[in-house]
Amino acid sequence: MREIKKHLNYYVVLFFVLALGVLFFLQIDSSSGLKVSLLLVITLFYIFWGILHHSTKHNLSLKIVIEYILIGCLGLVVALFFIKG
């Protein structure tokens, strides 16, 4: 819990951007290719945020970068599966 309080500003920004991305996603017409682009931007932000967060904590490693890339891609694939059906 102390780690969360220590880096609360990072988590607030992450939550705000992801929530804003979801709100925009829900407002876009379902047949629009813009949804896919927005999902890609949200995923790239998540990956960038994770790398930035760990680099400021001085514990960034290749394993962590790969983890954020894989989790971001997994989220993207799941979201695309649900919107493309």
TIGUVEX-357836 format. One record per residue: residue in one letter; y, z, x of N, C-alpha, C in turn. Coordinates in pm, whole numbers, plus 50000, padded with zeros to 5 digits. Layout:
BEGIN
AYZXYZXYZX...
//
This chain:
BEGIN
M498815000050082500005000050000501265000050087R501145006450203502305006950293502644992950344E501624984550368501864970850414502614962750308I502274964950182502954957750073504404961950068K504674974850077506064979650075506844974750196K506164974050309506804969650432507254955150424H506494946750354506774932450345507044928250200L507644937150124507854934549983508684921949958N509674919450043510514907550023509694894650031Y508704894050118507854882150126507054880349997Y506514891249944505704890449824506544887149701V507784892049697508674888849585509004873949586V509294868549702509584854149712508354846049672L507194849849721505964842649685505734842949535F505834854649474505624855849330506654847649253F507914848449293508984841249223508764826149229V508464820949347508274806549362507024801849287L505934809349296504714805349224504924806049073A505614816349025505884817448881506794806248836L507804803048914508704792048881507944778748879G507044776948975506224764848979505344763648856V504754774648812503914774548691504764771348568L505954777148560506824774248446507224759548441F507584753848556507904739548561506674731148526F505524735248575504284728048548504014727348398L504244738348328503994738748184504994730548105Q506154727848163507184720248093507054705048111I506274700848210506124686548239505124680248144D505414667948103504514660348016503144659148083S502094661248005500734661848061500264648548121S500844637448079500404624648133501184620748258S502084629048299502944625848411502264628448545G502474619348639501984621448775502794632048847L503884636148784504734646548841504004659948850K503074662348758502284674748762501494675848891V500884665048930500094664949054501014667449174S502174661149173503134663249282503604677649287L503864683449172504294697449167503194706749217L501964704049180500844712149230500734711149381L500954699349434500904697349578502024705149647V503214704849591504344712349647504064727349643I503534732149533503214746449521502164750249626T501154741849643500114744549742500684744749883L501514735049914502114734550047503014746550071F503734750949967504564762949981503684775050010Y502584776449939501674787749960501164787950104I500764776450154500264775550291501374779050390F502554773250371503684776150458504044790950453W504074796650333504414810850317503414819550394G502144816550381501124824450449501254823850600I501504811950652501674810350796502924817750842L504024816250770505264823050804505094838250800H504454843050696504254857450681503454863150798H502374856550832501534861750941502184859751078S502994849451092503664847651221504734858351242T505364863051135506354873751150505684887151175K504444888751128503704901051153503004900651289H503104889351359502524887451492500994888151492N500374884151382498914883751381498404870151335L499204859751359498804846251320497724841151415S496674835751356495594829851435495124817251365L494344809451434493794797151376492944800351254K492214811351258491374815451145492224817851020I493364824351036494244827050922494844814150868V495254805150957495814792250913494774784450833I493554783850885492484776750815492204783250680E492234796450677492004803550550493044799950446Y494324799850484495374796050388495244781550344I494894772850435494714758650400493554757250302L492434763850330491254762650242491504768850104I492134780550100492414786849970493414778449892G494434773049959495394764349893494734751849837C493874745749917493164733649871492204736749757L491544748149764490654752149655491444753949525G492574760549533493424762149414493894748849361L494264739749450494714726449409493584718849340V492394719149396491254712049338490904717749200V490904730949188490614737149057491664733148954A492934733648992493994729848899493874715148859L493594706448956493424692248925492224689848835F491174697348856489984696148772490334699248626F491134709648606491484713448470492474703848405I493404698048482494364689148417493824675048403K492944670948492492384657348484491114657248399G490474668748386489294670248301488144662348348
//
